[in-house]
Amino acid sequence: MSDKEIKSLEAIFEARIARDEKIEPKDWMPEKYRKTHIRQISQHAHSEIVGMLPEGNWISRAPSLRRKAALLAKVQDEAGHGLYLYAACETLGVSRDELYDQLHSGKAKYSSIFNYPTVTWADMGAIGWLVDGAAIINQVPLCNTSFGPYARAMVRVCKEESFHQRQGFEIMLKLCNGTPEQKEMAQDALNRWWWPSLMMLGPTDAESIHTEQSMKWKLKRKTNDELRQQFIDQTVPQADLLGITVPDPDLKWNEETGHYDFGEINWDEFWQVVKGHGPCNKKRMKDRVNAWENGAWVRDAAMAYAEKNEKRKLKEAI
Ligand code: 3HC
């Protein structure tokens, strides 16, 4: 294709973005748009899949049948989210096997937040409340993202995330209204999960290499800092309601801006975790690869069953 033809296709594409039209897999799109979507959607899918591990750890130790059923359903939802997102990513011309290879070889990124340990039951509350809470704030704007399959996947994901957030908050509420020891567990979980939850929303806008272009293409509808501020403004009153304290001495309501001011985030810690040196990165990867290898027989059985069915159908057609 000549440069002139590409320029004209680009102009049509940009005009469609400006009109808020959805871009569909078979539409022409700039190569950079395709690649950046594969990057973000696959990282998102990997995060959902790795995100099952810290909570899966607690399914067999949930304190009651009701809690076990809710946690099990939540973890299964995360698997479903990963699958919708891998499917959305595949429409951009990358195969599921390539995506799995990238994850299992340690080449792919996934969310920093899932590299922290889950040491008490209160962590299940804090993850639902804070991590899924931050995920909703990040993901609701993505329901309106410009790439059709991603936007449509996000509608269902967000509905399910909302249940996840509520079940987490309810665990926290119960602990905070329980014995002093239970309330202390809730406070301890908030202390450990607060800062990583703020980091989860990505580096500051000044440090974010993709935000400017992604905002132009309407892949991202809000910047990392906007999402972080929204998360803080929404979550601090919830901590007040629970009667526990956000571990930030600089946190203060600012009448003038109508937002909370907050303390310095430890970005060194964030980049260490992103680069693979967080408290659980190695364990998460090992568990994920083990799960993949131990599940080989299920995939083989499914393939054998599909082949058998195919042959039967062919025979019936003759
Ligand atoms: N963890 C790991 N890496 C991160 C990160 C995080 N929390 N935040 C940013 N990064 C990485 C980026 O991937 C990018 O690396 P790359 O160039 O190698 O791809 C680099 O740091 C620079 O960051 P940018 O801000 O420039 O990157 P983005 O514009 O992609 O913004 C994002 C980052 C806000 C996470 C954005 O990608 C996004 O909104 N993604 C979709 C949502 C998502 O993936 N959420 C992850 C959590 S899913 C989840 O929480 C599941 C739920 O069930 C709890």
Boltz pocket constraint, residues with backbone or C-beta under 6 A from the ligand:
constraints:
  - pocket:
      binder: B
      contacts: [[A, 39], [A, 40], [A, 43], [A, 44], [A, 45], [A, 47], [A, 48], [A, 51], [A, 78], [A, 109], [A, 110], [A, 111], [A, 112], [A, 113], [A, 131], [A, 132], [A, 135], [A, 138], [A, 139], [A, 199], [A, 200], [A, 201], [A, 202], [A, 203], [A, 204], [A, 207], [A, 208], [A, 209], [A, 210], [A, 211], [A, 214], [A, 220], [A, 224], [A, 274]]
      max_distance: 6.0
